[in-house]
Amino acid sequence: MKQPAWPAGKGEIAALLRGWTGNETTLGAPADWPPHLRNALQLILLSPSAMTLLWGEQGLMFYNDAYAVIAGARHPAILGVGVFEAWPEVEAFNREVMASVFAGESPSYRDVPFVFYRTGVAEEVWLNVDYSPILGEAGAVDGVLAIVTETTERVRAEQTLRRREQELARVQKIGRVGGLEVNLRSGFHNRRSPEYLLIHGLPPEAAEETHEDWVRRIHPDERLAVEAHFREAVQGTATEYQAEYRIVRPSDGQLRWISAIAQIERDENGQAVRLVGAHLDVTERKEAEAEQRLLMQELAHRVKNTMAMIQALASQTLRSASTLEGARETFGARLAALSRAHDLLVGGRRADASVADIAQSIIALQGDAQRFRIHGTTVVLGPKPALALTLILHELTTNAVKYGALSNEAGIVTLSWGVDEIEGVKQFRLRWQESGGPPVSPPSRKGFGTRLIERSFPAVRAGTTTAYLREGLVFTLDAPFEAFSGGENEAGA
């Protein structure tokens, strides 16, 4: 009976081996190969998994069709060739593996990176490889079986995903956006992103904080309302959730504004099963909105004061003018001076300025320099203190024209300032004193102007005092000079 051709199989490699004459390798004709080599190779050729058999200490390569795909353009030239010659770029790795397997070990590798030249150019490849020994009849290791799985596409996909996640995390960090997920199937099971933890001032171990931990972090004044709104959104039919509230960060005790936006996923019965969303730190926007409201209030106050100032200037001008033409010229000059003084305020910012220049601009509000006694050292202020001092003196002058020493024809204002050194620290001091005006009495309540004066220098812990003496109002400002500096400063006689 005729023996079937060896090896069996319809694949390309099996067909090649059936055509070998014995000159292809040092092993001679395939019919003369050791039985355990032929048996092992037959199993490999019939397997759909990529396998190669490395025979002898030189690792003569016999592989199947699936491995030929991994070999690329090197197939079929490397069939029957020693593995060190077939893959010279990874010779060191293969020698280490061969030595390990011939010593009786069965090493296994996952996602090992290689640089192959299987298509003629350098190519980064990742492989899973499992090695095991092939034993002869005497129990000695005669060869190595390698089961090879190329994982290049998966590894690259995972790397791309990680890069995108890192980019997303970077964008979230830059934009102060923190991701969150809440599993709602049985209670509240939270997952927080690193950016969320950063925004809320939480440690890494708080990534799965409890619902109660989140509630405790909300500002006490808003806690009940915020949690009630959250539960209402989840327990109702809403698919979107939005809220803005304040938190107190555990890490530093800072008060921060949070804008929360999320989507609520529901099952076929309408029950909430998952909430996915983002938290944004909107503290700067909230502070800007508060500042804008204050500026609008201040603008309204400025307009009212300006109208009162114009009325007072008109009354004073007409009362002291001898002719209508003289009154017109005097009143026009005072209006122009008032306009220049207002330029210091409506601009919002100004450069460094000396206290003397600011004082001279304030005189223009009343229009008569003879009603002021001004003296002080040369002191240069930075932009923000200069604007704040302009506002304060503007407010004091306006009140003096409306109610105080400048509301009649005899009153005067004495304005003085200087820099003293107290225990080696420079201290800026300013004094505004009215006299000769109508009797003064403290107001029944604080107006906007009074509040403006009191809060103009909160950042420098300035001391401001307003005394309503019967003979005239006295305002003093006392603060560290360093808070007023604006570059090159002088304080001298």
Salt bridges, closest charged atoms under 4 A:
GLU12 OE2 - HIS75 NE2 3.04
GLU89 OE2 - ARG74 NH2 3.02
GLU91 OE2 - ARG95 NE 2.80
ASP111 OD1 - ARG154 NH2 2.50
GLU123 OE2 - ARG118 NH2 3.06
ASP130 OD1 - ARG110 NH1 3.19
ASP142 OD2 - HIS36 NE2 2.79
GLU150 OE2 - ARG118 NH2 2.80
GLU158 OE2 - ARG154 NH1 3.03
GLU181 OE1 - ARG191 NH1 3.41
GLU181 OE2 - ARG274 NE 2.91
GLU209 OE2 - ARG192 NE 3.06
GLU209 OE2 - ARG217 NH2 2.86
ASP213 OD1 - ARG216 NH2 2.37
ASP221 OD2 - HIS219 ND1 3.77
ASP221 OD2 - ARG246 NH2 3.97
GLU222 OE2 - ARG246 NE 2.43
GLU227 OE2 - HIS211 NE2 3.11
GLU227 OE2 - ARG231 NE 3.09
GLU244 OE2 - ARG285 NH2 2.51
GLU244 OE1 - LYS286 NZ 2.94
ASP252 OD2 - ARG249 NH2 2.55
GLU265 OE2 - ARG274 NH1 2.76
ASP281 OD2 - ARG256 NH2 3.03
GLU284 OE2 - ARG176 NH1 3.43
GLU289 OE2 - ARG285 NH1 2.93
GLU325 OE2 - ARG328 NH2 2.61
GLU395 OE2 - HIS301 NE2 3.06
GLU395 OE1 - ARG302 NH2 2.29
GLU409 OE2 - ARG319 NE 3.07
ASP420 OD2 - ARG429 NH1 3.37
GLU454 OE1 - LYS446 NZ 3.04
ASP478 OD2 - ARG429 NE 3.05
